[in-house]
Amino acid sequence: MQKKHLLLAVLVTAVWGLNFPVTKLGLADIDPLLLTALRFALAALPWVFFVERPQVAFRWLAAYGLIFGVAMWALINQGIAWGVPPGTASLLIQCSAFFTLGWGVLFFGERLGRAQWIASLLAATGLLGFVLSSPGNASRAGLLLVIGSAMAWSIGNVIIKVSKVREIFAFVVWASLFPPIPLLLLTWGMYGSAPFIALPSQLNGMTLLSLAFQVYAATHFSYWGWNLLLREYPISRVAPLSLLIPVFGIFSSMVILGQYPSPADWGLILLVLLAIVLGSGSTQILLMRYRARRLEQA
């Protein structure tokens, strides 16, 4: 991966990690489904009137929008609202890396190297350790929702690859048209008119700041950057980088929400970092450079 793209990947994952505690701040007042609907409505409007529709089939826009908005972020927000700590949510969503690697092998004929297999096992061990040691007061249903959102994200990655979209920003904007209406209907069906009546009084400075960050940083910028990487590189090369998200999510939760990992959790963080190094190909590059130096010395 080129250095500029690696830097973009780190920046995107940092924004996404920060987005979890920032979303928690917004969920303090607003219903999670309604907050998700507002996020994608603002991500689509008024931008669709100024951004030309991407040259992809309509079905890919609809499929990605519904998976991205309804099957992924609505589940994450509902899971956090049901008690899953933001740091844990940012960790559980990384199950998408393993789902995505599987889709890459199954649908695109990609092959995983030995380092990626080892990295996957190490990362799975670290993630499982986090889930078992620090779930907080999360309900089982909330945890299952977040894991379901990870599966949805992996399917969204496949859609980006199959659609062969080139206009990444336009794709995100136009796909954002599809989640709001189903989410608004779900909110009305589950809770009636109460969330809508309460909404004007809930739009204080903190919720507006949270919403703006979710729309412009976590949606417009980050999904543009992530989908650009998926366009340029194999899924198996991009997916492991998402494991940086829980690192940023945990540290930002410490700063914003005062949630501190235990000593055992720090060990698991280091295990996940080791998995990232192995899975990203850094080890192979270092070995190649070492061998090249040995050959030059010989």
N, C-alpha and C positions, 0 to 999 in steps of 0.2 A: 504494500500500500504506500502511495506517495506521501511524503511528509505533510503536505497541505491537507490531504484527505484524512490522515491520522489525527492531525490537530483538530480538524472539523469534527471527527468522531468523538474526541475527548470533550470538546466544547458542548456538543449535543448531549452527551451522556451527563455532563455536569448540570445542564439546564433541566434535563429530565429528573435527575436525582433531587434537585432543589424543588422541583414542581410538587413532589409528594407532601412535604410539610406545608408548602404554600397552599396546596389544595385543602389540606386539613384546616387551615385558617378560614377558608371560604365555607367549608362544610359546617363550621360552628353555628352558622345561622340559616343557611339555605338548604332545602331538600336536595339530596345528592343527584337524583335524576333531573330535577329542574336546573341545578347548577350545570350539569353536563349539557343540557339542551341549550342554555344560554351561551356556553362556551362555543359550541359549534355554530350556533346562529351568528354569533359575532365573527367567527372565523370565515364564514361564507359571505356575510353581508357587511358592507356594500360591495365587497371586492369582486364578486362575480360580474358586476356591471362594468368593471374596468379591466379584468383579466380574461383574455380569450380562452375559450374552452379547449382543453388539451385534446390532441388528436388520438383519442382512444375510444373504444366502443363504450356506449352508454352503460352497458352492464357492468363494466369494470369500475366505473365511477360509483354506481349504486352499491355494488358489492363491497368495495373498500370503505365507502362512507358508513354503511350499516355495521360492518365488522369493527371498524375503527371507533365509531362513536357509541354504538349501542352495545355491541358484544365485548368491547374492550374497556373504554373509559367509564361507561355507566356502571359496569361491574366493579371496577377498581374503586370508584367513588362510593358505591353502595357498601362495598366491603370495609372501607375505611370508616364510613358512618356507623357500621355495625360493630366497630371496635378493633379492627386490625390496625396496629400502629403504622404510621407512614413509613418508618424504616423497614419494618417487616414487609409491607406491601411492595416497597421498591425492590426488595429481595425476591419475593415470590414471583414477581412478574418476570424474573430472569429465567424461569422455566421455559420461556419462549425461545431462548437460545437453543435449548436441546430439542424442542419441537421443530424449530426452523432447520437445524442441522439434519434432522430426520427427513423433513420435506425435501431438502436439497439433494440428499442421497436418493430418495424415492422417485422424485419427479424430474430431476435435472441431471441425474447420473454423476453427481459430484462424489468424490472419494475423500474420506477422512484419513489423514495421516496418523501415525502412531501418537504423535504429540497431541493431536486433537482428541483422540480417544482418552489418553491419560488426563488431559485438561478437563474433559467432560466428566470423568469420574471424580476428579478432585473437586470440581465446581459443584457437582451433585452432592458430594459429601459435605462441603461447606454450607450449601443451601439447606440441606436436610438438618444439619446441626443447628443452624439459626432457627429454623422452624420449631425444632424440638426444645431448644433452650430459652428462646425469648419471644414467645408468641404474645406476651402481655395478656390483656383481657379479651383477646380476639375470640369471637364466636367461631365455631366450626363452619357455619354457613358462610361467614365473611371470608374465611380463609379459602374455602372452595370457590367463592366468586372470584377472588383475585387470581387463583390458579386457572380458572376458566378464562379470565381475561388474557392470561399468558398464551393460552392456546389460540385465542382470537388474534393476538398480535402476530403469532407465527404464520397464521393463514393470510393475514394482511401482507406480510413480507412476500409470500408466494404470489399474491395478486400483483404486487408491484413488478415482480420478475416476469410473470406471464404476460401482463398487459404491454410490456415493452414501452412504457410511457417515457417520453423525453422531457416534457414540460412539467417538471416536478412540482414547482410552486403552484401552478395552475391546477394540477391534479388534486393537491391537498385542499385548495380553496373550493373547487367545484364538488369534490367528494363530501365536503362539510355541509352541503345543502341537505343531505339525506338524513342525518341523525335527528335534527330537532323535532320534527313532527312526531315520529314514533315515540321519542322520549317524553314529549308533552302529553301524548295520549296515555302513556304508561303512568305518568305522574297523576293525571286526572283519574285514571282507572283505579289506582292504588290508594290515593289519598283524597280524592275529590277536589273541591275548589280551595281548600284551606291553604296549600302552599302558594297558590297564585295570589290570594288575598293578602297573605303576609309578606309577599315579595318586596313591595315598595319600601316597607319599613326596615327590611333586612339589607338593603343595598347601602351599607355604610362604607366608610373609607377603606376598611380592611378587606371587605368582601369584593369591592371594586378593584382594589389592587391585586387580590388573588385572581380574580377573573381576567384582568388584563394580562397578567403573567401567563396564565393558562392559554390564552388565545394567541398572543403575539410571540411569546418566547417558546412555550412548550409545543404549540401547534404549528404556527406559520414557519418559524425559523427551524425548529428542531426536526419536524417531519420533512421539511424540504431537504435539510442536510442528510438525514438518515436515508430517505428514499433515493437521494442522489448517490449515496454510497452503494445502495443495493443495485442501482442501475449500472454502476461502474465496475463492481467486483462480485465474485461468487458469493452466494449466501453464506457458505461455510466460513468465509473470511471475515464477513461483516458481523455475523451474529454473535461471536464470542465477545466482541467489544462492548456489547450491551451489559456485560457483567460489571462494567464500571459504574453503572447506575446505582446499585445499592451502596457502593462506597460513598458516592456523593450524597445519596439519600440519607445514609446514617449520620454522616458528619453534619449535614445541614439540619437534620432533625435535632442534633445535639445543640446547635447554635440557636435555632429558632424556637424549638419546643422544649428544650432541656431534657431530652431523652438520651441517656448515656449507656453505651454497651457495657456489659460486664467484662471482666478479664478473659473469660472463656470466649466471649464474642469477638474480642480483638484477635484471638488466635484463629478464629474462623474467617475473619476479614483477611488476614494474611494468607490463609489457604486459598481463598477466592482470588486474591491478587496473583498468587502463583499460577493458578489455573488460567488467568487472563494472559500472563506472559507466555505460557506454553501454547495456548490456543491461538494467539495472535500471530504466531510465526517468528517472534523475536528470538526464541532459542535457536531455531534453525539458521537464522541470519548470523547470530553470534558464532555458531559452530562453523558456518561456511567461512567467515572471516578468520577464525582461528586456524582452520585448515589451510587457507590461502597464505597466511603468514608463515606457517610451518613449511609450506612448499617453497616460499621465497627464501627462507633461511637455509633450506636444504640446497 
